[in-house]
Amino acid sequence: MSHVLLLSLLACLSPQESPAQLPPAAEAALPEVKVKGKKAKSKERADGPVKGYRARRSATLTKTDTPLADLPQSVQVVPESLVKDQGMKSMAEVIRYVPGASMNPGEGGRDQPVLRGISTSSDFFVDGLRDDALYFRDPYNAERIEILKGPSGMTFGRGGGGGVVNRVTKRPLDQPLAQAELSLGSWDDKRGAVDLGGQLGGARYRVNGVAEDAKGFREGYQLRRSGLNPVVEFAPGSDTLALLSVEHFEDRRTTDRGLPALNGRPYEAPRERFFGDPAQSPSAAVVDAFTARVESNLAPNVLLRSTLRATRYDTLRQNVQPNSVVDPATGRLRISAYSQANLRINLFDQTELEWRGRVAGMDHLLLAGLELGHQDSENTRLTGYFGAAGTATTATVGAANPRASVTRWAAASSDTNNEVVANLAALYLQDQISLSSHWKAVLGLRYDRFAVALDDRNAANVDLAHTDKAASPRAGLIYQPTEASSYYLSYSYAFLPSSETLSLSASNADLKPEKATNWELGGKWDLSPGFALTAALFRLDRADVKSKDPNDPTKLVLSGLQRTDGLELGFQGQVTERWQVYGGFAQLDARVVKATGGSATSAAVPAGTQVPLVPRRAATCWNKVELTSQWALGLGLIHQSSSFASTTNAVILPAFIRADAAVYFSFGKQNRLSLNLENLLDRRYYPTAGNDYNIVVGSPRRAQLTLSCRF
């Protein structure tokens, strides 16, 4: 940590040098390499996909560089400028200003967004390749984060029923870059980051690094993380561009499962009170990744692209946490514990061919792709035992003093000890068609073969295997009456196999995939050259939801239908020359329309149940106003109506409004000092929950001071 902080400080204090003063070697550029099937037609494209808070292009939905106006589905882009202006340091903070999205606490040990009513821990991607291990990510090396809402099996294959989160990482730039940041915040939060780039021989390079050491407002909480991501880009031929990237990332923190409920509401304990034992609740993730990408023009309108990503994840989550609501008669609750370790190797390769041409009087952008994947996951789980004899699986404590410690850790008969191997092969074909000057269409189909095998290492030694084969279609029609307006109607689909998260078991090995289908009607408008508005009206059905068999609790069955009807509005960009905004509104009705498990009267999840963590209404708005050339102010509001903590619908998370603020002072040529205040009015609120007894309490007022220098 100290070396990154020192580097950040030295960078800010170093004399600045303009590009004109750089030595000739630093000005040298790579030979021009044209690896796009079609040259930029406007200055907009040449300037890049994002300017300020507004994004104009994306490659997440279609895997091709496409204007957002030509995408028949909702894509929310969180740019780096917004991340820096708000001081975001986690995916939960990135998600909070995205309409129709929230974050499940993920048992205190992983990112787990809830997109259009579907909670997922495995639908994360890096530059379009799967990043599905269970850990907390940091946006330090992200140029932008793109949240695709609605299923898109044609692009990503299995999963993604409610959407996916794709991090677009920073690539080397044409110009030299040296930027450093140093942040100091509440509860001893110290964070340093660097972003360096330039020329190295005949190649461009970029290095992003981060390190953070912090405590939290919760008792005993600690956080330490660091990351380093060097990237090199070079031209092995006149029509070929290659990129190599290596990342090492570590995240170590206290696993915090929150607090329990009492009488259908979050228990009103002091916000700092920890339930369980923070000293016995460590969480750790070590991630090592290698990416290689080659893009080559085979002909003037033919582009071949191949990307390989290999990742090793070593994760541990151990927690001593609440296991019941508070008994109103006695004021007591149960505490339980477990330890979960996972070692996962991911190897994915995508090879794609783009062709642009004109057939039958219509322009086509044709994409054909092959994806191959191999995943190897080793899992070990232990149960925590309490009491002097170390034989009790729970401890009963008073809510006023809810500490309990584990006497010993051991494997129970139901604990996991296995290795799961998954192999993927997929073919996909997509055509983006310009039907006329005002009409466009997107058609696509993907076929996946997803095979999973489990080697059980327990005494029972029940080895299992299952293979799913599925086709995922997509269709969208776009009408653009003017250059500033676009309307679309789309259908998308995704399959969710029982072994989606590599968790094959005897209870789900014979189940067919769940199915997610999405019908969407939307519009996108450029209200000014720098400001855009989007709207989407949709119905998302998740069919054949897995649940316990009422006749055999050791098995799962496919039953039930979960439906989300919703309206989402989004806005981003410059309202005036000095005023930028980012935010949106979502009106969602997420409910069970067909009982899940059992009969309509005795179902585990009966019809009419509201889907947890999906408020009926949510609204966000972040504003940044430049008062002078040096001073700027930021103000954000987050409103969330009440929601339920779980499918029991027995515990309510109350509605809340949270205010955030920021002050920015720019000095020198490219230096800035910013003060961010989260929960400005110090309101008590509960943003999310894992269940009825693992409820997250929002942070008290938090301050963060950041010095950022670019030279």
C-alpha positions in Angstrom: 0.0 0.0 0.0 2.7 2.5 1.0 4.6 2.3 -2.3 1.4 3.2 -4.3 0.6 6.1 -2.0 4.1 7.4 -2.2 4.0 7.1 -6.0 0.7 9.0 -6.1 2.1 11.8 -3.9 5.3 12.1 -5.9 3.3 12.3 -9.1 1.2 15.1 -7.9 4.2 17.1 -6.7 6.3 16.5 -9.9 6.6 19.4 -12.3 4.2 19.2 -15.2 5.3 18.8 -18.8 3.2 19.6 -21.8 3.2 17.2 -24.8 5.2 19.8 -26.7 8.0 19.5 -24.2 8.2 15.7 -24.3 11.3 14.2 -25.9 11.0 13.0 -29.5 11.0 9.3 -28.5 7.9 9.9 -26.4 6.1 11.4 -29.4 6.8 8.5 -31.7 3.6 6.7 -32.7 2.9 3.2 -33.9 2.4 2.7 -37.6 -1.2 3.3 -38.5 -3.1 0.1 -38.3 -6.6 0.0 -39.8 -8.5 -2.9 -38.1 -12.0 -1.7 -38.5 -14.2 -3.0 -41.3 -15.3 0.5 -42.0 -13.7 3.9 -41.3 -15.3 6.4 -39.0 -17.9 8.4 -40.8 -18.1 11.3 -38.3 -16.1 13.2 -35.8 -18.3 11.6 -33.2 -17.0 8.1 -33.8 -13.4 9.4 -34.1 -13.7 11.0 -30.6 -14.5 7.7 -29.0 -17.7 6.1 -27.5 -18.0 8.4 -24.4 -17.8 12.1 -23.8 -18.3 13.3 -20.3 -21.3 11.4 -18.8 -22.8 10.5 -22.2 -22.0 7.3 -24.1 -22.8 7.1 -27.8 -21.6 3.7 -28.8 -21.2 0.2 -27.3 -20.0 -3.3 -28.3 -21.6 -5.2 -25.4 -24.9 -6.2 -26.9 -23.9 -7.0 -30.4 -20.2 -7.6 -30.1 -19.7 -5.0 -32.8 -19.0 -1.3 -32.4 -22.5 0.1 -32.7 -24.2 3.4 -31.9 -26.5 3.1 -28.9 -29.4 4.3 -31.1 -29.0 1.2 -33.3 -29.3 -1.2 -30.3 -32.8 -2.7 -29.8 -32.4 -3.2 -26.0 -31.5 -1.2 -22.9 -27.8 -0.6 -22.3 -26.7 1.6 -19.5 -23.1 2.9 -19.7 -21.4 4.2 -16.5 -18.3 6.1 -17.8 -15.0 6.6 -16.0 -15.7 10.3 -15.6 -18.8 9.5 -13.5 -16.9 6.9 -11.5 -14.3 9.5 -10.6 -16.7 12.3 -9.9 -18.6 10.2 -7.4 -15.5 8.4 -6.0 -16.9 4.9 -6.8 -14.8 2.0 -5.6 -17.1 -1.0 -6.0 -19.7 -2.5 -8.3 -22.4 -1.7 -5.8 -21.5 1.9 -6.1 -21.5 1.7 -9.9 -25.0 0.1 -9.9 -26.6 2.5 -7.5 -27.4 5.2 -10.2 -28.6 2.7 -12.8 -32.4 2.6 -13.1 -34.0 -0.9 -12.6 -30.9 -2.3 -10.9 -29.9 -3.0 -7.3 -27.3 -5.0 -5.5 -27.8 -8.2 -3.4 -25.2 -8.3 -0.6 -24.0 -11.7 -1.9 -23.5 -13.2 1.6 -21.0 -10.5 2.3 -18.5 -12.0 -0.1 -19.3 -11.2 -3.7 -20.9 -8.9 -6.2 -24.5 -10.0 -6.9 -26.6 -7.5 -8.9 -30.4 -7.7 -9.2 -31.4 -6.7 -12.8 -35.0 -6.5 -13.6 -35.9 -8.7 -10.7 -33.4 -11.5 -11.3 -30.5 -11.8 -8.9 -27.2 -13.2 -10.3 -23.7 -13.7 -9.1 -22.2 -15.1 -12.3 -23.2 -12.7 -15.1 -20.1 -10.5 -15.0 -17.9 -10.1 -18.1 -14.6 -8.4 -18.8 -14.3 -7.1 -22.4 -17.1 -9.5 -23.4 -15.6 -12.6 -21.8 -17.0 -14.4 -18.8 -15.8 -13.3 -15.3 -18.1 -15.4 -13.1 -16.2 -16.2 -9.9 -17.6 -15.0 -6.6 -15.6 -12.0 -5.5 -15.8 -8.2 -5.2 -14.6 -6.3 -8.2 -12.9 -2.8 -8.3 -13.4 -0.4 -11.2 -9.8 0.9 -11.1 -8.9 -0.3 -14.6 -12.3 0.2 -16.2 -12.8 2.7 -19.0 -16.5 2.2 -18.5 -19.0 -0.3 -17.1 -21.9 -1.3 -19.4 -25.0 -2.8 -17.9 -27.1 -4.7 -20.4 -30.7 -5.2 -19.1 -32.8 -8.1 -20.2 -31.7 -11.5 -21.3 -29.2 -11.8 -24.1 -28.3 -15.5 -24.6 -27.4 -14.8 -28.2 -24.4 -12.7 -27.1 -23.3 -14.3 -23.8 -24.8 -17.8 -23.8 -26.0 -19.3 -20.5 -27.3 -17.1 -17.7 -27.9 -13.4 -17.9 -31.7 -13.7 -17.4 -32.1 -10.2 -16.1 -29.0 -8.8 -17.8 -25.2 -8.7 -17.6 -22.5 -6.4 -16.3 -19.5 -5.9 -18.7 -16.4 -4.0 -17.7 -14.6 -2.4 -20.6 -11.0 -2.1 -19.5 -8.6 0.7 -20.4 -6.4 0.3 -23.5 -3.2 2.1 -24.4 -3.7 5.6 -25.9 -2.0 7.4 -28.7 -0.7 10.1 -26.3 1.5 9.7 -23.2 -0.4 9.6 -20.0 0.6 9.9 -16.3 -2.1 10.2 -13.7 -2.2 9.6 -10.0 -4.8 9.8 -7.3 -4.6 9.8 -3.5 -7.7 9.5 -1.4 -8.3 9.8 2.4 -11.7 9.0 3.9 -13.8 8.3 6.9 -12.8 5.3 9.1 -9.1 5.4 8.1 -9.8 4.8 4.4 -6.6 5.3 2.4 -6.5 4.7 -1.3 -3.9 5.3 -4.0 -4.2 4.8 -7.8 -2.0 5.3 -10.9 -2.7 5.3 -14.6 0.4 5.4 -16.8 0.8 5.1 -20.5 3.1 5.8 -23.4 5.4 4.3 -26.0 7.8 1.3 -25.4 9.8 0.6 -28.5 7.3 -0.1 -31.3 4.4 -0.7 -28.9 2.0 1.3 -26.7 1.5 0.5 -23.1 -0.7 1.3 -20.2 -0.5 0.4 -16.5 -3.3 0.8 -14.0 -2.7 0.2 -10.3 -4.6 0.6 -7.1 -4.2 -0.1 -3.4 -6.6 0.5 -0.5 -6.5 0.0 3.2 -9.6 0.9 5.2 -11.7 0.2 8.2 -15.5 0.5 8.2 -18.2 1.9 10.4 -19.1 -1.7 11.4 -17.3 -3.1 14.4 -14.2 -5.0 13.6 -14.5 -4.4 9.8 -11.3 -4.2 7.7 -10.6 -3.9 4.0 -7.4 -4.3 2.1 -7.2 -4.6 -1.7 -4.8 -4.0 -4.5 -4.6 -4.4 -8.2 -2.1 -4.1 -11.0 -3.0 -4.3 -14.7 -0.3 -3.7 -17.4 -1.5 -3.7 -21.0 0.7 -3.7 -24.2 -0.6 -3.1 -27.7 1.5 -3.5 -30.8 1.2 -4.0 -34.6 2.8 -7.2 -35.8 1.7 -6.3 -39.4 0.3 -3.4 -41.4 -3.3 -4.8 -41.0 -3.0 -6.4 -37.6 -3.2 -5.2 -34.1 -2.4 -7.3 -31.0 -3.0 -6.7 -27.3 -1.6 -8.5 -24.3 -2.9 -7.8 -20.7 -2.0 -9.2 -17.3 -3.8 -8.5 -14.1 -3.2 -9.4 -10.5 -5.9 -8.4 -8.0 -6.4 -9.1 -4.3 -9.4 -8.3 -2.1 -9.3 -9.1 1.6 -12.1 -7.9 3.9 -14.4 -8.8 6.8 -17.4 -10.8 5.7 -20.4 -8.8 7.0 -23.8 -10.3 6.8 -25.6 -7.4 8.4 -28.3 -7.5 11.0 -31.6 -9.4 11.6 -35.2 -8.4 11.5 -37.7 -7.9 14.4 -41.4 -7.8 13.9 -41.1 -7.6 10.1 -38.7 -4.6 10.1 -34.9 -4.3 10.3 -33.8 -4.6 14.0 -33.0 -1.0 15.2 -29.5 -1.8 16.6 -26.7 0.8 16.5 -25.4 0.9 13.0 -22.0 -0.2 14.0 -23.1 -3.4 15.9 -21.7 -6.6 14.4 -23.8 -9.8 14.7 -21.5 -12.9 15.0 -17.7 -12.5 15.2 -15.8 -10.2 12.8 -12.5 -11.8 13.8 -13.7 -15.2 12.5 -15.3 -13.8 9.4 -12.5 -13.2 6.8 -13.1 -13.0 3.1 -10.3 -13.2 0.5 -10.0 -13.2 -3.3 -6.8 -13.5 -5.4 -7.4 -13.1 -9.1 -4.7 -13.6 -11.8 -5.8 -13.0 -15.4 -4.1 -13.0 -18.8 -5.8 -11.7 -22.0 -4.5 -11.9 -25.6 -6.4 -10.3 -28.5 -5.6 -10.1 -32.2 -7.6 -8.1 -34.7 -6.7 -8.3 -38.4 -8.2 -7.0 -41.6 -8.4 -9.9 -44.1 -9.9 -7.6 -46.7 -11.3 -4.0 -46.9 -14.6 -5.0 -45.3 -13.6 -8.2 -43.4 -12.3 -8.2 -39.9 -11.1 -11.2 -38.0 -10.8 -11.0 -34.2 -9.7 -13.6 -31.7 -9.5 -13.2 -27.9 -8.2 -15.6 -25.3 -8.7 -15.0 -21.6 -7.3 -17.3 -18.9 -8.1 -16.5 -15.2 -7.3 -18.1 -11.9 -9.5 -17.3 -8.9 -8.6 -18.3 -5.4 -11.4 -17.3 -3.0 -12.4 -17.9 0.6 -15.5 -16.7 2.5 -15.8 -17.5 6.1 -18.6 -16.0 8.3 -20.2 -16.1 11.7 -23.5 -14.5 11.1 -27.2 -14.2 12.1 -29.3 -17.2 11.2 -32.8 -16.1 12.4 -34.9 -13.1 13.1 -35.0 -11.7 16.6 -37.6 -13.4 18.8 -39.9 -10.6 20.0 -40.6 -12.4 23.3 -37.0 -13.1 24.3 -35.0 -10.6 22.3 -32.7 -13.4 21.2 -31.6 -14.9 17.8 -29.5 -17.7 16.4 -25.9 -17.4 15.1 -24.4 -19.9 12.6 -21.2 -20.2 10.7 -19.6 -21.7 7.6 -16.4 -21.5 5.6 -16.4 -21.8 1.8 -13.2 -22.1 -0.3 -13.1 -22.2 -4.1 -10.3 -22.5 -6.6 -11.4 -21.9 -10.1 -9.7 -21.8 -13.5 -11.4 -20.2 -16.4 -10.2 -20.5 -20.0 -12.3 -18.9 -22.8 -11.6 -18.2 -26.4 -13.7 -16.2 -28.8 -13.0 -16.1 -32.5 -15.2 -13.7 -34.6 -15.5 -12.6 -38.2 -17.1 -9.3 -39.2 -18.2 -8.6 -42.7 -19.7 -5.4 -44.0 -21.4 -5.3 -47.3 -24.4 -4.6 -49.4 -26.8 -7.3 -50.5 -30.2 -6.8 -52.2 -30.0 -3.0 -51.8 -29.5 -3.3 -48.0 -26.4 -2.7 -45.9 -25.3 -5.6 -43.6 -22.9 -6.0 -40.7 -22.6 -9.8 -40.4 -21.0 -11.3 -37.3 -20.1 -15.0 -37.1 -18.5 -16.4 -33.9 -17.1 -19.5 -32.2 -16.7 -19.6 -28.4 -14.9 -22.3 -26.6 -14.6 -22.5 -22.8 -13.2 -24.7 -20.0 -13.8 -24.2 -16.3 -12.4 -26.2 -13.4 -13.8 -25.4 -10.0 -12.7 -27.0 -6.7 -15.0 -26.4 -3.8 -14.7 -27.1 0.0 -17.1 -26.1 2.7 -16.8 -26.5 6.4 -19.4 -25.9 9.2 -18.7 -23.9 12.3 -19.5 -25.5 15.6 -20.2 -23.7 18.8 -20.1 -24.5 22.5 -17.4 -25.9 24.8 -17.9 -29.3 23.3 -17.9 -27.9 19.7 -21.0 -29.9 18.8 -23.7 -27.2 18.3 -24.3 -25.9 14.8 -25.9 -22.7 16.2 -25.5 -20.4 19.1 -28.3 -18.4 20.7 -27.4 -14.8 21.7 -29.2 -11.7 22.9 -29.7 -9.0 20.2 -28.1 -6.4 22.5 -24.9 -8.4 22.7 -24.9 -10.6 19.6 -21.4 -12.0 19.7 -20.7 -15.7 19.3 -17.4 -17.5 18.3 -16.8 -20.8 16.7 -15.2 -23.5 18.7 -14.1 -25.7 15.8 -14.5 -26.0 12.0 -15.3 -29.3 10.5 -17.0 -30.9 7.5 -20.6 -31.9 8.1 -22.2 -34.7 6.1 -23.9 -32.1 3.8 -20.9 -30.0 3.3 -19.3 -29.7 -0.2 -16.0 -31.3 -1.2 -15.9 -31.6 -4.9 -14.4 -30.7 -8.3 -16.6 -29.5 -11.1 -15.4 -29.3 -14.7 -17.4 -27.5 -17.4 -16.8 -27.4 -21.1 -18.5 -25.0 -23.5 -18.8 -24.9 -27.2 -21.0 -22.3 -29.0 -21.6 -21.0 -32.5 -23.4 -17.7 -33.1 -24.5 -15.7 -36.1 -25.8 -12.2 -36.2 -26.9 -9.7 -38.9 -27.4 -6.0 -38.4 -29.3 -4.8 -41.4 -30.1 -1.3 -42.7 -33.4 -2.0 -44.4 -33.8 1.6 -45.6 -32.9 5.1 -44.6 -35.3 4.9 -41.6 -35.6 1.2 -40.7 -33.0 -1.2 -39.3 -33.1 -4.7 -37.9 -30.9 -7.0 -35.7 -31.3 -10.7 -36.0 -29.2 -13.3 -34.3 -29.0 -16.9 -33.1 -26.6 -18.8 -30.9 -26.3 -22.5 -30.2 -24.6 -23.7 -27.0 -23.4 -27.0 -25.8 -22.7 -26.8 -22.0 -21.4 -30.0 -20.4 -20.7 -30.2 -16.6 -19.2 -33.1 -14.6 -18.9 -33.3 -10.8 -16.4 -35.4 -9.0 -17.7 -35.8 -5.4 -14.9 -36.3 -2.8 -17.2 -37.0 0.1 -17.7 -40.4 1.5 -20.9 -40.9 -0.5 -18.8 -40.3 -3.7 -21.8 -39.5 -5.9 -20.3 -38.4 -9.3 -22.7 -36.5 -11.6 -22.8 -35.2 -15.1 -25.2 -33.2 -17.2 -25.2 -31.6 -20.6 -27.5 -28.8 -21.9 -27.9 -27.9 -25.5 -29.8 -24.7 -26.3 -30.5 -22.2 -29.0 -30.8 -18.5 -28.1 -32.5 -16.2 -30.6 -32.7 -12.4 -30.7 -34.7 -10.2 -33.0 -35.1 -6.4 -33.0 -36.7 -3.9 -35.3 -35.6 -0.2 -35.2 -37.3 2.9 -36.6 -35.4 6.1 -36.9 -37.6 8.9 -38.3 -34.9 11.5 -37.6 -31.2 11.5 -36.8 -32.1 12.4 -33.2 -34.7 9.8 -32.5 -34.9 6.0 -32.5 -37.7 3.6 -31.6 -37.4 -0.2 -31.3 -39.3 -3.4 -30.6 -37.3 -6.5 -29.6 -37.4 -10.0 -28.4 -34.6 -11.7 -26.5 -34.0 -15.0 -24.8 -31.6 -16.7 -22.4 -31.4 -20.2 -20.8 -30.4 -20.7 -17.2 -29.1 -24.2 -16.7 -29.3 -25.9 -13.3 -25.5 -26.0 -13.3 -25.1 -22.4 -14.4 -22.9 -21.5 -11.5 -21.0 -24.8 -11.6 -23.0 -26.0 -8.6 -24.2 -29.4 -9.9 -25.8 -31.6 -7.3 -28.0 -34.6 -6.9 -31.0 -32.3 -6.5 -30.6 -30.5 -9.8 -28.6 -32.8 -12.1 -31.6 -33.9 -14.1 -33.3 -30.6 -14.5 -33.7 -28.7 -17.8 -32.7 -25.1 -17.9 -34.9 -22.3 -16.7 -36.0 -19.9 -19.5 -35.9 -16.1 -19.6 -37.8 -14.2 -22.3 -38.0 -10.5 -22.8 -40.3 -8.3 -24.9 -39.3 -4.7 -25.0 -40.6 -1.5 -26.6 -38.3 1.5 -26.3 -37.1 4.9 -27.5 -33.9 6.8 -27.6 -33.7 10.6 -28.2 -30.9 13.1 -28.5 -32.5 16.1 -26.9 -29.3 18.1 -27.7 -25.9 17.3 -29.1 -24.7 16.4 -25.6 -27.8 15.1 -23.8 -29.7 11.9 -24.3 -32.9 10.4 -23.0 -33.9 6.7 -23.1 -37.1 4.8 -22.3 -38.0 1.2 -22.2 -41.3 -0.6 -21.5 -40.8 -4.4 -21.1 -42.1 -7.7 -19.9 -39.5 -10.2 -18.6 -40.7 -13.8 -17.8 -38.5 -16.3 -16.0 -40.2 -19.7 -16.5 -39.6 -23.1 -14.9 -38.1 -21.6 -11.8 -36.3 -24.2 -9.6 -37.7 -25.0 -6.2 -37.8 -27.8 -3.7 -39.9 -30.8 -4.5 -42.8 -30.8 -2.0 -42.8 -34.6 -2.1 -39.0 -34.9 -1.7 -37.1 -32.0 -0.1 -33.7 -33.5 -1.3 -34.7 -32.7 -4.9 -35.6 -29.7 -7.0 -38.3 -29.4 -9.5 -39.1 -26.9 -12.3 -42.2 -25.0 -11.6 -43.5 -21.5 -11.3 -43.3 -18.3 -13.4 -41.7 -15.1 -12.2 -42.7 -12.0 -14.2 -41.3 -8.4 -14.2 -43.3 -5.7 -15.9 -41.5 -2.4 -16.0 -40.9 1.1 -17.3 -37.3 2.4 -17.2 -36.2 6.0 -18.0 -32.6 7.1 -18.3 -30.9 10.4 -19.0 -27.3 11.4 -19.3 -25.0 14.0 -20.7 -24.7 17.8 -20.8 -27.9 19.9 -20.2 -25.8 23.0 -20.6 -22.2 23.8 -21.2 -21.6 23.8 -17.4 -24.2 21.3 -16.2 -23.9 17.5 -16.5 -26.5 15.0 -15.3 -26.8 11.2 -15.0 -29.7 9.2 -13.6 -33.1 7.6 -14.3 -36.4 6.3 -13.0 -37.8 2.7 -12.8 -41.3 1.5 -12.2 -41.1 -2.2 -11.7 -43.7 -4.9 -10.8 -41.8 -8.1 -10.1 -43.9 -10.9 -8.8 -44.6 -14.7 -8.9 -47.5 -15.3 -11.2 -47.5 -19.1 -11.0 -46.7 -20.8 -7.7 -43.2 -22.2 -7.3 -43.1 -25.7 -5.7 -46.2 -27.5 -4.4 -49.9 -26.5 -5.0 -51.2 -23.0 -5.2 -52.1 -23.1 -1.5 -49.1 -24.9 -0.1 -46.4 -23.7 -2.5 -42.9 -22.7 -1.2 -43.4 -19.5 -3.1 -47.1 -18.9 -3.8 -48.5 -16.8 -6.6 -48.7 -13.1 -5.8 -45.4 -13.1 -4.0 -43.4 -10.0 -4.6 -39.8 -10.6 -5.8 -37.4 -9.4 -3.1 -35.1 -6.4 -3.5 -37.2 -5.0 -6.3 -38.8 -1.7 -5.2 -41.9 -0.6 -7.1 -40.3 2.8 -7.7 -36.7 3.9 -7.8 -35.2 7.2 -9.0 -31.7 8.6 -9.1 -30.2 11.9 -10.3 -26.6 13.0 -10.1 -25.7 16.6 -11.1 -22.4 18.2 -11.6 -22.3 22.0 -12.1 -19.2 24.0 -13.0 -19.5 27.3 -11.2 -16.2 28.7 -12.5 -13.2 27.4 -14.3 -11.9 26.2 -11.0 -14.9 25.3 -8.8 -17.6 22.8 -9.4 -20.4 21.2 -7.2 -22.0 17.8 -7.3 -25.4 16.8 -5.9 -27.0 13.4 -6.1 -30.3 12.0 -4.9 -31.3 8.3 -4.6 -34.9 7.3 -3.9 -36.1 3.8 -3.4 -39.6 2.7 -2.3 -40.0 -0.1 0.1 -39.2 -3.7 -0.9 -39.1 -7.1 0.6 -36.0 -8.8 2.1 -36.9 -12.3 0.8 -39.6 -14.4 -0.9 -41.3 -14.8 2.5 -42.5 -11.2 2.1 -42.4 -11.1 5.9 -39.8 -8.4 6.3 -39.9 -5.0 4.7 -37.0 -2.8 3.8 -38.4 0.7 4.3 -38.4 3.3 1.6 -35.6 5.9 1.8 -34.1 9.0 0.1 -30.3 9.5 0.3 -28.5 12.6 -0.7 -24.8 12.7 -1.8 -22.7 15.8 -2.6 -19.3 16.8 -3.8 -17.1 19.9 -4.2 -14.3 20.0 -6.8 -11.4 22.5 -7.0 -9.2 22.4 -10.1 -5.8 23.9 -10.1 -2.7 23.9 -12.3 -3.4 22.5 -15.7 -4.9 19.1 -14.9 -5.0 18.8 -11.1 -8.1 18.4 -9.0 -9.0 18.2 -5.3 -12.4 16.8 -4.6 -14.5 16.2 -1.5 -17.2 13.6 -1.7 -19.9 13.3 0.9 -22.1 10.1 0.9 -25.4 10.2 2.8 -25.1 13.9 3.4 -28.0 14.1 5.8 -26.9 11.1 7.8 -30.1 9.2 7.3 -30.6 5.6 8.6 -31.6 3.4 5.7 -31.4 -0.2 4.5 -30.4 -0.5 0.8 -30.5 -4.3 0.5 -30.7 -7.7 2.2 -29.6 -11.3 1.7 -32.7 -12.6 3.5 -34.9 -11.8 6.5 -32.0 -12.0 8.9 -29.1 -10.7 6.8 -30.0 -7.0 6.3 -27.5 -4.4 5.2 -27.6 -1.1 7.1 -26.5 1.9 5.0 -23.3 3.8 5.9 -23.6 6.9 8.1 -22.3 10.1 6.6 -19.0 9.4 4.9 -16.4 11.8 3.6 -13.7 11.2 1.0 -11.0 13.7 0.0 -9.2 12.9 -3.3 -6.2 14.6 -4.9 -5.9 13.8 -8.6 -3.0 14.9 -10.8 -2.3 14.4 -14.4 0.9 15.5 -16.0 
